[in-house]
Amino acid sequence: MSNTIREQITGKCAELDIPLVGFASASSWDTPRFEPWIPPEFRPRALWPEVKTVIVIGIHVSLPALETAPSIWYHEVYRTVNTLLDTSAYRIALFLGTRGFPSISLPRDGYGSIEVLKERPVAFFSHRHAAYLAGLGTFGINNMLLTPQFGPRVRFTTLFTTAEIRPDPVMEKDLCIRCMRCSKICPVAAIGSRDYPEGITDKRTCATRSSELHKRYISPCGLCIKVCPAGEDRVKFRRKDMNIYNEKTDEFSHYHEAWNHVRSYGGK
């Protein structure tokens, strides 16, 4: 039964054009993997005691749109991906329910607004940690989850189900190469600074940056995930040469002209 329902879920994800799906046992949260670890009140069984399996789905953000960030283009793609995730997760939960497995979906963003995050920069559940435990990737310097397929250019959301489904193994290979590009490009020094070493982000400073961009209708920032060299999408879009992000390189000047054009419209 476990394999059958697992195959049905992966088939449903394919039908919904969801490229990433992973499974984790709800009990896996009880074994710390690194420090600091997820406090008990943020774990699946604390939120819904009946949960047996945690399902994580991910949809990528297209690299060419992200390269214009911060911009109205990336802003709108980001919103679209979030909507698709919420809608798809809800549909999968309904799908499981009709097959005798009560299930619930969690919202992609577990907070009311960026202004809320400035005061309390934590949501009630971490989709990134869920994706990590579901074997979809490993954490990078910028505290984002890096995936083999898309690097950190992925949005995730989560479902809880009463079905007992074979879990995926946690990814052992570290995908982050510690190039520190994310730290160097951060405009507010929220990554890898003296007070916030690698793997820990100054969330309040990051949220404040997002709040300012939101007032201009071009949030979120996106710079740290744009320059991450991880991800097969770089091959697809011919972005393996990281010099493309160096504005002093004449070879790629036409890209910068295009990105600057996009940034000049649609926002304040």
Beta strands, then each sheet from edge to edge (+ up, - down):
strand 1: 20-25
strand 2: 53-60
strand 3: 103-105
strand 4: 138-139
strand 5: 145-146
strand 6: 154-161
sheet 1: 1+ 2- 6+ 3-
sheet 2: 4+ 5-
end
